[in-house]
């Protein structure tokens, strides 16, 4: 049986029924159907766990000799906890320092800009926490493409509130002044609430970025000079996937399918 997004939506219903069944004391035989549904759901989840094992094995083979990062427990490291935004920003900035400008543009779906104009061939520099001239806020990551381009990445590991809006507007205004071409990215877990106006920022989610980083690491891992960097990138992906996105090789009840679909998706199998 194929584990699909539709199956994932089914597990949401089954999970709700299971929790309701545990917390509510049945008063009549009318609960027999619910008992049967919950038992069936558990059997279905056990089947999904088999799919997860296969998906982990397949991914491990594709990434050989480095291996699947979800097999490494990165959920207990305090430095990688979900509230350590600076840790994820620092690590991502380090990753960007080691790859080409064209690859950076592709990571953030700016590939058309890489091909229409050789901006990606410009010498890049990556900076962290750059204060604005007004000293009121600082950018998380700035990637400078020679004298011709600027990429600003605002990094979030929690869902942002309305307080982010004026900050994005300040970054957008400041970036207009001296750069020929500029790209503004808000990196987060989920699409911001409709009430949050992003100014000229485009939203990218961590899920998509990690899948692209996995694909990049898979391309360069056989190059001896890049293999250690590829390994570090995969460990970064594993940290984001486990701590921010909730994927796991040992998921909670009814959560196996989301990890299966993710592992198949990055390999282009969905």
C-alpha positions, 0 to 999 in steps of 0.5 A: 500500500502506498503511504500518501498525503491522503493516508496522512490525512486519514491518520489525523482522523484516527489519531483524534478518535484514539485520543477521544476513546482513551479520554472518554469512558464508554457507557454502552455497547455503541462504543464497539464500533469505535473500539474496532476503529481504534484497533484497526488504526493501530494495525494500520500504524504498525504497517506504516512503521514498516514503510518508514523502515523501508524509506529510511533504508532507501534513503540511507542507500542513496546517501551512502557512504554518509547515511540517513541523518534521521538515524542519528538522534539529534533531538536531545542536544540543548544547542539544537533545541527548537528555541535556539534560533541563533544556532540554526542561523549560525549553522545555515550561514556557515553552510552558505559560505561553502557553496557557490552563489548559483547554488545559493540562489537555487536553494531559495528557488531563485534559479531563474535569476541564476540563469538569466544573469550570471549573478551566481558567478559573483564572489560571495560573502556571508555575514551574520547579524548585520545591524541597520544604520538606525541600530534598531534591528539586525538581519539574520543572514546577508549574502552579498553577490559582489557589488551587484546583489544582496540576499537577506534571510530572516530566520524563524524557528517559531511561528512569527507574530505581528511584531515581525512586520515592522522589522521586515519593512525596515530591512526592505527599505534599507536594502533598496539603497545601494544594491542593483539586485536584491532578494528578501527571504523569510525562512520559517516552519509554516506559512505566516498568518494572513494578517502578517504582511511580508512587504517584499519578502518571499516565504520559504519553509524549512521543509523545502530548504532541507530537501534541497540541501539533501539533494545538494549534499547527495550531488557532492558527497562523492567529491573527496574535498566536499564529503565532510561538508556534505556530511555536516549539511546532512547533520544540519538537515537532521537537526532541523527535521527532528527538532523543528519539523517533528520527523523521526525514525521512532515517531509517536503513534500515527505520525509515521506517515509524515516522515515516510512522505518526507523521505520519499519526497526529497528523492522525488518519489512522490 
